[in-house]
Amino acid sequence: MNDRLSYEEKKELPDSVFGLPERREYPMPDAAHVRAAEAYFRYCPEELKPKLARAILRRAAETGVDVKSPVVLEYAGVS
């Protein structure tokens, strides 16, 4: 499965599937993209990490992904 979205595909996605909807960054329309967001979490600006971590966990629950990153879990307030 390809975890890269084209510009056109990304443009069609609803804000609700983005980890940072106000910036339309970290799209997570499916399980593969939830895993990609978890993998790229370290590149998120520090002040936005708690918000992104919570979004990853929310989308992971919706797509059946088991989030394993202790860093994501810590930022989300789960330990």
C-alpha positions in Angstrom: 0.0 0.0 0.0 1.2 3.5 -0.9 1.4 5.9 2.0 1.8 8.9 -0.4 -1.2 11.0 -1.4 -1.3 13.1 -4.6 -2.1 16.8 -4.2 -5.5 16.1 -5.7 -6.2 13.2 -3.3 -5.1 15.3 -0.3 -7.3 18.3 -1.5 -10.4 16.0 -1.5 -10.0 14.8 2.1 -12.1 16.3 4.9 -10.4 18.3 7.6 -11.5 15.6 10.1 -8.9 13.1 8.9 -5.9 15.4 9.3 -3.7 15.3 12.4 -3.4 19.1 12.2 -6.5 20.2 10.3 -5.8 23.9 10.5 -2.6 23.3 8.5 -4.0 20.3 6.6 -0.9 18.3 7.6 -0.6 14.6 8.7 -3.5 13.2 6.6 -4.8 9.9 8.1 -7.6 8.7 5.8 -6.7 5.0 6.4 -4.6 2.7 8.6 -1.4 3.1 6.5 -1.5 6.8 6.9 -2.1 6.6 10.6 1.1 4.5 10.8 2.9 7.0 8.6 1.8 9.9 10.9 3.1 8.0 13.9 6.4 7.4 12.0 6.7 11.1 11.1 5.6 12.4 14.5 9.1 13.6 15.4 9.0 16.2 12.6 5.9 18.0 14.1 6.6 21.4 15.7 7.0 20.9 19.5 4.0 23.1 20.4 1.7 21.0 18.2 2.8 17.5 19.3 0.2 17.0 22.0 -2.6 17.9 19.5 -1.2 15.6 16.8 -0.6 12.8 19.3 -4.3 12.9 20.4 -5.4 13.0 16.7 -3.2 10.0 15.9 -4.7 8.0 18.8 -8.3 9.0 17.7 -7.7 8.0 14.1 -5.9 4.8 15.2 -8.9 3.7 17.2 -11.2 4.4 14.2 -8.9 2.5 11.8 -7.9 -0.4 14.1 -4.2 0.6 14.4 -2.3 -0.2 17.6 -0.1 2.8 18.3 3.2 1.6 19.7 5.3 4.8 19.9 6.0 5.6 23.6 6.6 9.2 22.5 3.2 9.6 20.8 1.5 8.0 23.8 3.4 10.3 26.2 2.4 13.4 24.3 -1.2 12.2 24.2 -1.2 11.8 28.0 -1.4 8.0 27.9 1.3 6.1 29.8 
